[in-house]
């Protein structure tokens, strides 16, 4: 399906030193909007710079140290962080495979913050009832950032099915628990399981079916 990208199918960009969060970001795949970039980096070495985009970084293997003006984050496999546009950083990558989604347009203030993927969730609303093809799920969420054009948070739901609907934004998902089948009106299906990272591009029309409890990290890039 052309509007959904499985990160397992992406060739990592190999980067070292100042390239890692510099020129290597421009080698990532562009999204439906040219200001959105996403992909995987195989990174080693030391570097520094002022970040040209707001981003969320997920370490898949190895380690990544991010030194900001007032804090240092040491990220191991399975840990993630958000970095605001314009943030001054020093970094060190050791055999790190990194998933990156970055937005060049959004004006998120400079910051460096770890995103706790185990953060408790609060009950939240679910899919529109007009789209449901199953009983309504029980949903819960936590927003790390919920305002602006570049937002991210955690979400969970009990099993349910939703008819294909139009995506007016691009959404990266990192499945922390469970599995989901994403499908088109024509019947094409793609299955993702815990540990998978994928992105649905703006303009897609896709349905959702999960047969077990799902918990995910989501990152959305939208345009007013």
N, C-alpha and C positions, 0 to 999 in steps of 0.2 A: 504494500500500500504506500503510495508516493507521499502521503501527508503524515505518515508516522515513521519515525526513524528509531531503530534499535541501535543503541550505542555499541553493541557487540559487532555491528557491521561497519563501524567507522574505523578507518586506519588512524592510529594515534600519530600526533605530531611530535616529533622528537625535538626536544629543546634543552638547552643548557644555559646556565648563568643568567645574564640579563635578558636573554630571549624568552625565558619561561613566561613571565607576565608582561612581556614587551611585544616583540615582533611575532612571537608564536601565536598570540591571540588572533592576529589577523589571518593566520593560516587555518583557523578553525572554520567549520562549515557555516555559511550564512543561513539564516532562517527565512521565513516568508517576508520579514522586514529586514532590510539590509543592515540595520543597526543591531540586530540580534546575531550573536555568534555562539556556537556550541560545539563540543567535541571532547576528545581525550588528548592529554599530553603525557608523554613519557619524559620525565624531567629529572635532571641531575645538576648539582652544582649550586653556587652562590650567585645571588643577583640583588639588584635594588632598582627602585624606580617609583614613579608616581603613576598610579593605575589609571589607564585611559577610559575605563568603563566600570560600571557597577557589576559585581559578579557574585555567584555562588560557586564554591569550590568543594568538591567531594574527593577525598583520598580513597582510592580503591586498593592500593598496595603501596608498600614502602612508607616513607614519612616525609612530612612537609612542615617546616618551621616558618612562621610568618611573624616578623618583628615590626610592630607599628610604633608610633610615637609614645604611647602610654601602656602598651601591653604586648605580650608575646604569646602566640598560640603554637603548640606543638601537636600536629595532627597525625594520627596513625590511621591504619586502614579502617574504613567505616565511619570516620569523623568528617565533619563538614563545617565550613565557615562562610560568612558573608563579608564582602569587602566593598566599601562605597567608592564611587568614582572620585578620583583625585587623591585617594589615600596614598601617603608615602610609606613604602614598605621596604624592608630587607627580607630576603627569603633564602632558605636552604632546602634543597630537595635531595633526598637520598633514595635512588632507585624508585622514584614515585610515579605511579600511574594515577593521573588526576583527571576527573571529570570536571569540565568547566562550562558554565553557561553565563554569558556576559551581554550586557545591554549598553551600547555606546551612547544612546540618546538620553536616557533617564538621568536626572540630576539628583542622585542620592548623595547626601552629604558624606564626606570622608569618615570612614569608620572601619573597625575590624572587630568581628564578633563571631564566636563559636556558636553553632546552632546545635542545641541539645536534642538529638533525635529520640530521646526517651522522655521528653517533656510531657507531663500530664496533659490530657485533652479534656475539653469541656463539651457537653452536648451541643449539637448544632443542627441546623436545618438540612434536609436531604434534597434529592433531585425533585424537580417539578413532577407532581402527581400525574400530569397529562402525558409524561414521557415514560412512566413506569410500565414494565411488562411483568412485574412481580409485586409481592407485598412490599410496602415501604421499608427501607432499611433504617436501622438506628445509626446515626452518624455523630461524630465528634471531631473537634478540630482545635488547633492552636495556631494563631498567626504570629510569626516572627516579625513580618512587615506586611501590613494589609492596606496601606495607602500608596497611591501613585501608580506608575506604569510598570514597575518592577517589584513584584511581591512574592512572598514565599512563606510556607508554613507546613504544618502537619495535618493530616486528615485520616480518618478511619471510618469504616462502614461494615455492617453485617452484610451477608450476601444479598444481592439484588440484580435485576436487569433493567437497563434503560435503553429506550429506542435511540437510533442515531439522531444526533443533534448537531447543529453548526457550532464550530469553535470560532469565536471572534477574537481569539488570542492564541498565543503559542504557550503550551504548558509542558515543562519537563517534569517527569515523575520518576522517583526512585522508590521502588517497592521494598518496604521494610518487612512486611508480613503478607502472606496470602498469595493469590494469583488472580489474574484477570484476563478475559478474552475481549479484545477490541475488534469491532466488526463494522463493515460497511452495509449500506442498503442492498448492495448486490450480493452479499453473503461472504465476502472475503473476511478471513479471520486471522488474527495474530495474537498469540498467547504470551503473557509475561508473568514471571514468577519472582518470589522474594530474591532480592539482590540485583534484579534487572534495572537498567536505566533506559528510558526512552522519552521521546519528545513528540507531541502532537502539534503540528504546525497550524497557524491561523488559516482559516478557510476550509479545514477538514470538516466532514460530516460523518461522525462515528458513533457507534453504540458501545455499551459497556455491559459485560456479564461477569459476575464474580460468584463462585460457589462456596467460598469460605471467607472468613473475616479478612479484611484488607486494611493495612496501615501504610501510608506513604508520605514522603516528603514531596511537596510540589513547589515549582518555581514558575511563575507566570510573567510573561512579557506582553503587555497590552498597549494599545494606542487609543487615545480619546477620539 
